[in-house]
Amino acid sequence: MSRIGKSPVTIPSGIEVKVDGSLITVKGPKGELTQEVDSCVGLNIDGDTITFTRESDAPSHRAKHGLYRALVQNMIVGVSEGFKKELEVVGVGYRANVSGQRLELALGFSHPVVIELPKEIKVSAVSEKGKAPIVTLESHDKQLVGQAAAKIRSLRKPEPYKGKGIKFLGEQIRRKAGKTAAK
């Protein structure tokens, strides 16, 4: 049996979970999320716990068992606590500014890069003198935050020689040595 799929999901107080056929809706203080659940996975709400079952031991059913349990767990965590990704913009002259849902980045190109973010994501940029700017993305939807962070990072991935580029806060960049002088 799937190790992830067989562990129950606990519903914290203040979170409302509704099941309508194959559609599950989770509502909390941070927002509301819905997810379509495959028919091969059954779910049972008993008090403040949700348990997941599957039709058979077919590999696809076993995979979906753990998948939908993890998705529902992420929905519950998202509407109660939320998710946060922090990106560090490293490089001389690299800047980040936020106005509303627009993130404007100066990344060494001949033009500033402007990204329009979805309204579900709360974005902020902090710039301190002598430190790299930090862009923070917050939302109740884990997939949306991760996708937006990956899109921003893809604009200028960290390069291995000087470490310039956009990286996740705390990410270790594998550095290369570069050229050595001739004898």
ABEGO torsion letter per residue (X at the ends): XBAAAABBBBBBBGBBBBBBEABBBBBBAAEBBBBBBBAABBBBBBEABBBBBBABABAAAAAAAAAAAAAAAAAAAAAAAEBBBBBBBBEBGBBBBBBEABBBBBAGBABBBBBBBBAABBBBBBBBBGBBBBBBBBBABAAAAAAAAAAAAAABBBBAAAGBEBBBBGBBBBBBAEBBBBX
